[in-house]
Amino acid sequence: MHATVGDRLLVHGTVVGEHDKRGEIIEVRGPGGEPPYVVRFDDGHTGLVFPGPDAVVVPAQRGS
């Protein structure tokens, strides 16, 4: 998994009824874009994330 600052992280809910979590990657601490990431989630909290298999990096829309 590779990401850059500004990409979005989507963590799928793992239990029936659990909502997906979404946030913006605000810092990449691993080498070459690898985890861990500091993520500001849409609910306002910020945390250090080591994404598992239920997570997907959505690349940011970058202008040309």
PyMOL Python script that loads the backbone (N, CA, C, O; Angstrom):
from pymol import cmd

cmd.read_pdbstr("""\
ATOM      1  N   MET A   1       0.855  -1.168   0.000  1.00  0.00           N
ATOM      2  CA  MET A   1       0.000   0.000   0.000  1.00  0.00           C
ATOM      3  C   MET A   1       0.903   1.232   0.000  1.00  0.00           C
ATOM      4  O   MET A   1       1.844   1.329   0.787  1.00  0.00           O
ATOM      5  N   HIS A   2       0.597   2.172  -0.898  1.00  0.00           N
ATOM      6  CA  HIS A   2       1.368   3.402  -1.010  1.00  0.00           C
ATOM      7  C   HIS A   2       0.416   4.587  -1.043  1.00  0.00           C
ATOM      8  O   HIS A   2      -0.670   4.500  -1.615  1.00  0.00           O
ATOM      9  N   ALA A   3       0.818   5.688  -0.434  1.00  0.00           N
ATOM     10  CA  ALA A   3      -0.017   6.886  -0.408  1.00  0.00           C
ATOM     11  C   ALA A   3       0.860   8.123  -0.363  1.00  0.00           C
ATOM     12  O   ALA A   3       2.048   8.050  -0.052  1.00  0.00           O
ATOM     13  N   THR A   4       0.259   9.254  -0.676  1.00  0.00           N
ATOM     14  CA  THR A   4       0.901  10.552  -0.524  1.00  0.00           C
ATOM     15  C   THR A   4      -0.043  11.447   0.254  1.00  0.00           C
ATOM     16  O   THR A   4      -1.240  11.177   0.348  1.00  0.00           O
ATOM     17  N   VAL A   5       0.505  12.508   0.808  1.00  0.00           N
ATOM     18  CA  VAL A   5      -0.308  13.468   1.554  1.00  0.00           C
ATOM     19  C   VAL A   5      -1.398  13.992   0.627  1.00  0.00           C
ATOM     20  O   VAL A   5      -1.136  14.347  -0.522  1.00  0.00           O
ATOM     21  N   GLY A   6      -2.607  14.035   1.137  1.00  0.00           N
ATOM     22  CA  GLY A   6      -3.749  14.499   0.364  1.00  0.00           C
ATOM     23  C   GLY A   6      -4.616  13.370  -0.160  1.00  0.00           C
ATOM     24  O   GLY A   6      -5.776  13.593  -0.507  1.00  0.00           O
ATOM     25  N   ASP A   7      -4.066  12.143  -0.225  1.00  0.00           N
ATOM     26  CA  ASP A   7      -4.885  10.996  -0.604  1.00  0.00           C
ATOM     27  C   ASP A   7      -5.912  10.740   0.488  1.00  0.00           C
ATOM     28  O   ASP A   7      -5.778  11.229   1.610  1.00  0.00           O
ATOM     29  N   ARG A   8      -6.929   9.975   0.149  1.00  0.00           N
ATOM     30  CA  ARG A   8      -7.978   9.629   1.111  1.00  0.00           C
ATOM     31  C   ARG A   8      -7.808   8.164   1.508  1.00  0.00           C
ATOM     32  O   ARG A   8      -7.396   7.332   0.700  1.00  0.00           O
ATOM     33  N   LEU A   9      -8.131   7.866   2.755  1.00  0.00           N
ATOM     34  CA  LEU A   9      -8.106   6.490   3.237  1.00  0.00           C
ATOM     35  C   LEU A   9      -9.546   6.073   3.521  1.00  0.00           C
ATOM     36  O   LEU A   9     -10.274   6.770   4.228  1.00  0.00           O
ATOM     37  N   LEU A  10      -9.944   4.951   2.974  1.00  0.00           N
ATOM     38  CA  LEU A  10     -11.272   4.391   3.187  1.00  0.00           C
ATOM     39  C   LEU A  10     -11.094   3.076   3.914  1.00  0.00           C
ATOM     40  O   LEU A  10     -10.443   2.164   3.404  1.00  0.00           O
ATOM     41  N   VAL A  11     -11.671   2.970   5.109  1.00  0.00           N
ATOM     42  CA  VAL A  11     -11.601   1.744   5.896  1.00  0.00           C
ATOM     43  C   VAL A  11     -13.015   1.172   5.948  1.00  0.00           C
ATOM     44  O   VAL A  11     -13.915   1.764   6.544  1.00  0.00           O
ATOM     45  N   HIS A  12     -13.197   0.025   5.322  1.00  0.00           N
ATOM     46  CA  HIS A  12     -14.514  -0.602   5.268  1.00  0.00           C
ATOM     47  C   HIS A  12     -14.893  -1.158   6.634  1.00  0.00           C
ATOM     48  O   HIS A  12     -14.052  -1.683   7.362  1.00  0.00           O
ATOM     49  N   GLY A  13     -16.191  -1.031   6.971  1.00  0.00           N
ATOM     50  CA  GLY A  13     -16.695  -1.630   8.203  1.00  0.00           C
ATOM     51  C   GLY A  13     -16.555  -3.141   8.128  1.00  0.00           C
ATOM     52  O   GLY A  13     -16.756  -3.735   7.069  1.00  0.00           O
ATOM     53  N   THR A  14     -16.212  -3.760   9.244  1.00  0.00           N
ATOM     54  CA  THR A  14     -15.962  -5.207   9.247  1.00  0.00           C
ATOM     55  C   THR A  14     -17.104  -5.995   9.864  1.00  0.00           C
ATOM     56  O   THR A  14     -17.083  -7.226   9.863  1.00  0.00           O
ATOM     57  N   VAL A  15     -18.106  -5.293  10.394  1.00  0.00           N
ATOM     58  CA  VAL A  15     -19.241  -5.939  11.043  1.00  0.00           C
ATOM     59  C   VAL A  15     -20.513  -5.388  10.416  1.00  0.00           C
ATOM     60  O   VAL A  15     -20.560  -4.217  10.039  1.00  0.00           O
ATOM     61  N   VAL A  16     -21.525  -6.201  10.303  1.00  0.00           N
ATOM     62  CA  VAL A  16     -22.794  -5.745   9.755  1.00  0.00           C
ATOM     63  C   VAL A  16     -23.285  -4.544  10.556  1.00  0.00           C
ATOM     64  O   VAL A  16     -23.348  -4.592  11.784  1.00  0.00           O
ATOM     65  N   GLY A  17     -23.633  -3.466   9.851  1.00  0.00           N
ATOM     66  CA  GLY A  17     -24.129  -2.260  10.505  1.00  0.00           C
ATOM     67  C   GLY A  17     -23.046  -1.251  10.839  1.00  0.00           C
ATOM     68  O   GLY A  17     -23.360  -0.110  11.181  1.00  0.00           O
ATOM     69  N   GLU A  18     -21.786  -1.634  10.752  1.00  0.00           N
ATOM     70  CA  GLU A  18     -20.680  -0.711  11.018  1.00  0.00           C
ATOM     71  C   GLU A  18     -20.403   0.094   9.752  1.00  0.00           C
ATOM     72  O   GLU A  18     -20.246  -0.472   8.670  1.00  0.00           O
ATOM     73  N   HIS A  19     -20.345   1.400   9.894  1.00  0.00           N
ATOM     74  CA  HIS A  19     -20.126   2.272   8.752  1.00  0.00           C
ATOM     75  C   HIS A  19     -18.656   2.308   8.352  1.00  0.00           C
ATOM     76  O   HIS A  19     -17.766   2.082   9.172  1.00  0.00           O
ATOM     77  N   ASP A  20     -18.423   2.596   7.080  1.00  0.00           N
ATOM     78  CA  ASP A  20     -17.062   2.814   6.611  1.00  0.00           C
ATOM     79  C   ASP A  20     -16.510   4.083   7.251  1.00  0.00           C
ATOM     80  O   ASP A  20     -17.261   5.001   7.580  1.00  0.00           O
ATOM     81  N   LYS A  21     -15.192   4.125   7.425  1.00  0.00           N
ATOM     82  CA  LYS A  21     -14.523   5.320   7.941  1.00  0.00           C
ATOM     83  C   LYS A  21     -13.705   5.916   6.818  1.00  0.00           C
ATOM     84  O   LYS A  21     -13.022   5.202   6.084  1.00  0.00           O
ATOM     85  N   ARG A  22     -13.778   7.240   6.688  1.00  0.00           N
ATOM     86  CA  ARG A  22     -13.058   7.940   5.625  1.00  0.00           C
ATOM     87  C   ARG A  22     -12.262   9.076   6.231  1.00  0.00           C
ATOM     88  O   ARG A  22     -12.686   9.704   7.200  1.00  0.00           O
ATOM     89  N   GLY A  23     -11.102   9.330   5.647  1.00  0.00           N
ATOM     90  CA  GLY A  23     -10.295  10.439   6.125  1.00  0.00           C
ATOM     91  C   GLY A  23      -9.221  10.814   5.128  1.00  0.00           C
ATOM     92  O   GLY A  23      -8.960  10.104   4.157  1.00  0.00           O
ATOM     93  N   GLU A  24      -8.606  11.959   5.402  1.00  0.00           N
ATOM     94  CA  GLU A  24      -7.530  12.459   4.546  1.00  0.00           C
ATOM     95  C   GLU A  24      -6.190  12.134   5.181  1.00  0.00           C
ATOM     96  O   GLU A  24      -5.995  12.336   6.379  1.00  0.00           O
ATOM     97  N   ILE A  25      -5.270  11.630   4.373  1.00  0.00           N
ATOM     98  CA  ILE A  25      -3.914  11.350   4.851  1.00  0.00           C
ATOM     99  C   ILE A  25      -3.179  12.682   4.930  1.00  0.00           C
ATOM    100  O   ILE A  25      -2.981  13.359   3.921  1.00  0.00           O
ATOM    101  N   ILE A  26      -2.777  13.047   6.144  1.00  0.00           N
ATOM    102  CA  ILE A  26      -2.111  14.336   6.337  1.00  0.00           C
ATOM    103  C   ILE A  26      -0.611  14.186   6.585  1.00  0.00           C
ATOM    104  O   ILE A  26       0.127  15.171   6.584  1.00  0.00           O
ATOM    105  N   GLU A  27      -0.167  12.951   6.798  1.00  0.00           N
ATOM    106  CA  GLU A  27       1.269  12.700   6.973  1.00  0.00           C
ATOM    107  C   GLU A  27       1.555  11.239   6.656  1.00  0.00           C
ATOM    108  O   GLU A  27       0.806  10.350   7.063  1.00  0.00           O
ATOM    109  N   VAL A  28       2.636  10.997   5.931  1.00  0.00           N
ATOM    110  CA  VAL A  28       3.089   9.644   5.626  1.00  0.00           C
ATOM    111  C   VAL A  28       4.376   9.427   6.409  1.00  0.00           C
ATOM    112  O   VAL A  28       5.357  10.142   6.204  1.00  0.00           O
ATOM    113  N   ARG A  29       4.378   8.451   7.296  1.00  0.00           N
ATOM    114  CA  ARG A  29       5.551   8.232   8.150  1.00  0.00           C
ATOM    115  C   ARG A  29       6.436   7.079   7.695  1.00  0.00           C
ATOM    116  O   ARG A  29       7.568   6.949   8.160  1.00  0.00           O
ATOM    117  N   GLY A  30       5.941   6.252   6.804  1.00  0.00           N
ATOM    118  CA  GLY A  30       6.725   5.128   6.313  1.00  0.00           C
ATOM    119  C   GLY A  30       7.573   5.530   5.115  1.00  0.00           C
ATOM    120  O   GLY A  30       7.314   6.553   4.480  1.00  0.00           O
ATOM    121  N   PRO A  31       8.581   4.731   4.808  1.00  0.00           N
ATOM    122  CA  PRO A  31       9.435   5.035   3.649  1.00  0.00           C
ATOM    123  C   PRO A  31       8.691   4.790   2.338  1.00  0.00           C
ATOM    124  O   PRO A  31       7.947   3.817   2.219  1.00  0.00           O
ATOM    125  N   GLY A  32       8.885   5.656   1.366  1.00  0.00           N
ATOM    126  CA  GLY A  32       8.342   5.458   0.029  1.00  0.00           C
ATOM    127  C   GLY A  32       6.829   5.431  -0.043  1.00  0.00           C
ATOM    128  O   GLY A  32       6.270   4.763  -0.913  1.00  0.00           O
ATOM    129  N   GLY A  33       6.156   6.132   0.841  1.00  0.00           N
ATOM    130  CA  GLY A  33       4.698   6.187   0.807  1.00  0.00           C
ATOM    131  C   GLY A  33       3.999   5.049   1.521  1.00  0.00           C
ATOM    132  O   GLY A  33       2.780   4.904   1.424  1.00  0.00           O
ATOM    133  N   GLU A  34       4.765   4.241   2.237  1.00  0.00           N
ATOM    134  CA  GLU A  34       4.189   3.106   2.957  1.00  0.00           C
ATOM    135  C   GLU A  34       3.686   3.546   4.331  1.00  0.00           C
ATOM    136  O   GLU A  34       4.083   4.598   4.832  1.00  0.00           O
ATOM    137  N   PRO A  35       2.801   2.732   4.946  1.00  0.00           N
ATOM    138  CA  PRO A  35       2.293   3.046   6.290  1.00  0.00           C
ATOM    139  C   PRO A  35       3.424   3.067   7.312  1.00  0.00           C
ATOM    140  O   PRO A  35       4.499   2.518   7.072  1.00  0.00           O
ATOM    141  N   PRO A  36       3.175   3.703   8.453  1.00  0.00           N
ATOM    142  CA  PRO A  36       1.888   4.227   8.923  1.00  0.00           C
ATOM    143  C   PRO A  36       1.576   5.611   8.365  1.00  0.00           C
ATOM    144  O   PRO A  36       2.448   6.322   7.865  1.00  0.00           O
ATOM    145  N   TYR A  37       0.284   5.966   8.473  1.00  0.00           N
ATOM    146  CA  TYR A  37      -0.201   7.264   8.023  1.00  0.00           C
ATOM    147  C   TYR A  37      -0.876   7.983   9.178  1.00  0.00           C
ATOM    148  O   TYR A  37      -1.508   7.359  10.030  1.00  0.00           O
ATOM    149  N   VAL A  38      -0.737   9.295   9.196  1.00  0.00           N
ATOM    150  CA  VAL A  38      -1.539  10.114  10.102  1.00  0.00           C
ATOM    151  C   VAL A  38      -2.747  10.544   9.287  1.00  0.00           C
ATOM    152  O   VAL A  38      -2.608  11.150   8.224  1.00  0.00           O
ATOM    153  N   VAL A  39      -3.937  10.224   9.794  1.00  0.00           N
ATOM    154  CA  VAL A  39      -5.172  10.446   9.051  1.00  0.00           C
ATOM    155  C   VAL A  39      -6.110  11.335   9.865  1.00  0.00           C
ATOM    156  O   VAL A  39      -6.320  11.113  11.057  1.00  0.00           O
ATOM    157  N   ARG A  40      -6.671  12.350   9.194  1.00  0.00           N
ATOM    158  CA  ARG A  40      -7.722  13.171   9.792  1.00  0.00           C
ATOM    159  C   ARG A  40      -9.035  12.641   9.246  1.00  0.00           C
ATOM    160  O   ARG A  40      -9.362  12.854   8.078  1.00  0.00           O
ATOM    161  N   PHE A  41      -9.789  11.949  10.094  1.00  0.00           N
ATOM    162  CA  PHE A  41     -11.035  11.334   9.670  1.00  0.00           C
ATOM    163  C   PHE A  41     -12.136  12.378   9.555  1.00  0.00           C
ATOM    164  O   PHE A  41     -12.077  13.446  10.164  1.00  0.00           O
ATOM    165  N   ASP A  42     -13.147  12.036   8.751  1.00  0.00           N
ATOM    166  CA  ASP A  42     -14.236  12.965   8.481  1.00  0.00           C
ATOM    167  C   ASP A  42     -15.016  13.339   9.739  1.00  0.00           C
ATOM    168  O   ASP A  42     -15.679  14.375   9.764  1.00  0.00           O
ATOM    169  N   ASP A  43     -14.948  12.513  10.781  1.00  0.00           N
ATOM    170  CA  ASP A  43     -15.649  12.847  12.023  1.00  0.00           C
ATOM    171  C   ASP A  43     -14.848  13.814  12.901  1.00  0.00           C
ATOM    172  O   ASP A  43     -15.300  14.192  13.981  1.00  0.00           O
ATOM    173  N   GLY A  44     -13.642  14.218  12.428  1.00  0.00           N
ATOM    174  CA  GLY A  44     -12.853  15.221  13.134  1.00  0.00           C
ATOM    175  C   GLY A  44     -11.667  14.698  13.911  1.00  0.00           C
ATOM    176  O   GLY A  44     -10.764  15.471  14.228  1.00  0.00           O
ATOM    177  N   HIS A  45     -11.633  13.412  14.230  1.00  0.00           N
ATOM    178  CA  HIS A  45     -10.484  12.928  15.004  1.00  0.00           C
ATOM    179  C   HIS A  45      -9.317  12.596  14.090  1.00  0.00           C
ATOM    180  O   HIS A  45      -9.494  12.300  12.908  1.00  0.00           O
ATOM    181  N   THR A  46      -8.124  12.653  14.661  1.00  0.00           N
ATOM    182  CA  THR A  46      -6.886  12.377  13.940  1.00  0.00           C
ATOM    183  C   THR A  46      -6.192  11.220  14.636  1.00  0.00           C
ATOM    184  O   THR A  46      -6.162  11.147  15.864  1.00  0.00           O
ATOM    185  N   GLY A  47      -5.631  10.312  13.836  1.00  0.00           N
ATOM    186  CA  GLY A  47      -4.950   9.182  14.433  1.00  0.00           C
ATOM    187  C   GLY A  47      -3.870   8.608  13.540  1.00  0.00           C
ATOM    188  O   GLY A  47      -3.847   8.843  12.332  1.00  0.00           O
ATOM    189  N   LEU A  48      -2.973   7.848  14.160  1.00  0.00           N
ATOM    190  CA  LEU A  48      -1.921   7.133  13.451  1.00  0.00           C
ATOM    191  C   LEU A  48      -2.500   5.789  13.027  1.00  0.00           C
ATOM    192  O   LEU A  48      -2.991   5.032  13.864  1.00  0.00           O
ATOM    193  N   VAL A  49      -2.446   5.489  11.728  1.00  0.00           N
ATOM    194  CA  VAL A  49      -3.118   4.311  11.194  1.00  0.00           C
ATOM    195  C   VAL A  49      -2.126   3.394  10.487  1.00  0.00           C
ATOM    196  O   VAL A  49      -1.336   3.828   9.650  1.00  0.00           O
ATOM    197  N   PHE A  50      -2.189   2.122  10.845  1.00  0.00           N
ATOM    198  CA  PHE A  50      -1.492   1.055  10.143  1.00  0.00           C
ATOM    199  C   PHE A  50      -2.595   0.279   9.424  1.00  0.00           C
ATOM    200  O   PHE A  50      -3.155  -0.655   9.998  1.00  0.00           O
ATOM    201  N   PRO A  51      -2.920   0.644   8.177  1.00  0.00           N
ATOM    202  CA  PRO A  51      -4.086   0.062   7.511  1.00  0.00           C
ATOM    203  C   PRO A  51      -3.975  -1.450   7.332  1.00  0.00           C
ATOM    204  O   PRO A  51      -2.906  -1.992   7.049  1.00  0.00           O
ATOM    205  N   GLY A  52      -5.112  -2.105   7.508  1.00  0.00           N
ATOM    206  CA  GLY A  52      -5.198  -3.543   7.295  1.00  0.00           C
ATOM    207  C   GLY A  52      -5.804  -3.853   5.936  1.00  0.00           C
ATOM    208  O   GLY A  52      -5.925  -2.969   5.088  1.00  0.00           O
ATOM    209  N   PRO A  53      -6.185  -5.113   5.727  1.00  0.00           N
ATOM    210  CA  PRO A  53      -6.724  -5.528   4.431  1.00  0.00           C
ATOM    211  C   PRO A  53      -8.097  -4.929   4.122  1.00  0.00           C
ATOM    212  O   PRO A  53      -8.570  -5.024   2.989  1.00  0.00           O
ATOM    213  N   ASP A  54      -8.728  -4.324   5.103  1.00  0.00           N
ATOM    214  CA  ASP A  54     -10.037  -3.707   4.903  1.00  0.00           C
ATOM    215  C   ASP A  54      -9.932  -2.237   4.503  1.00  0.00           C
ATOM    216  O   ASP A  54     -10.946  -1.541   4.446  1.00  0.00           O
ATOM    217  N   ALA A  55      -8.728  -1.759   4.228  1.00  0.00           N
ATOM    218  CA  ALA A  55      -8.501  -0.346   3.899  1.00  0.00           C
ATOM    219  C   ALA A  55      -8.048  -0.182   2.451  1.00  0.00           C
ATOM    220  O   ALA A  55      -7.378  -1.042   1.880  1.00  0.00           O
ATOM    221  N   VAL A  56      -8.443   0.966   1.878  1.00  0.00           N
ATOM    222  CA  VAL A  56      -8.098   1.289   0.497  1.00  0.00           C
ATOM    223  C   VAL A  56      -7.638   2.736   0.447  1.00  0.00           C
ATOM    224  O   VAL A  56      -8.267   3.608   1.046  1.00  0.00           O
ATOM    225  N   VAL A  57      -6.537   3.003  -0.269  1.00  0.00           N
ATOM    226  CA  VAL A  57      -6.090   4.377  -0.506  1.00  0.00           C
ATOM    227  C   VAL A  57      -6.738   4.857  -1.797  1.00  0.00           C
ATOM    228  O   VAL A  57      -6.636   4.212  -2.840  1.00  0.00           O
ATOM    229  N   VAL A  58      -7.410   6.012  -1.706  1.00  0.00           N
ATOM    230  CA  VAL A  58      -8.031   6.625  -2.872  1.00  0.00           C
ATOM    231  C   VAL A  58      -7.174   7.831  -3.235  1.00  0.00           C
ATOM    232  O   VAL A  58      -7.118   8.795  -2.472  1.00  0.00           O
ATOM    233  N   PRO A  59      -6.501   7.795  -4.389  1.00  0.00           N
ATOM    234  CA  PRO A  59      -5.617   8.904  -4.761  1.00  0.00           C
ATOM    235  C   PRO A  59      -6.375  10.228  -4.855  1.00  0.00           C
ATOM    236  O   PRO A  59      -7.521  10.273  -5.304  1.00  0.00           O
ATOM    237  N   ALA A  60      -5.719  11.296  -4.425  1.00  0.00           N
ATOM    238  CA  ALA A  60      -6.295  12.642  -4.514  1.00  0.00           C
ATOM    239  C   ALA A  60      -6.365  13.068  -5.963  1.00  0.00           C
ATOM    240  O   ALA A  60      -5.553  12.633  -6.780  1.00  0.00           O
ATOM    241  N   GLN A  61      -7.321  13.910  -6.289  1.00  0.00           N
ATOM    242  CA  GLN A  61      -7.403  14.504  -7.624  1.00  0.00           C
ATOM    243  C   GLN A  61      -6.330  15.570  -7.716  1.00  0.00           C
ATOM    244  O   GLN A  61      -6.376  16.567  -6.995  1.00  0.00           O
ATOM    245  N   ARG A  62      -5.372  15.366  -8.591  1.00  0.00           N
ATOM    246  CA  ARG A  62      -4.276  16.318  -8.732  1.00  0.00           C
ATOM    247  C   ARG A  62      -4.400  17.027 -10.072  1.00  0.00           C
ATOM    248  O   ARG A  62      -4.647  16.405 -11.105  1.00  0.00           O
ATOM    249  N   GLY A  63      -4.222  18.342 -10.033  1.00  0.00           N
ATOM    250  CA  GLY A  63      -4.288  19.122 -11.265  1.00  0.00           C
ATOM    251  C   GLY A  63      -3.078  18.895 -12.151  1.00  0.00           C
ATOM    252  O   GLY A  63      -2.008  18.519 -11.672  1.00  0.00           O
ATOM    253  N   SER A  64      -3.247  19.121 -13.430  1.00  0.00           N
ATOM    254  CA  SER A  64      -2.143  18.913 -14.372  1.00  0.00           C
ATOM    255  C   SER A  64      -1.353  20.166 -14.564  1.00  0.00           C
ATOM    256  O   SER A  64      -0.384  20.175 -15.324  1.00  0.00           O
TER     257      SER A  64
END
""", "prot")
cmd.dss("prot")
cmd.show_as("cartoon", "prot")
cmd.util.cbc("prot")
cmd.orient("prot")
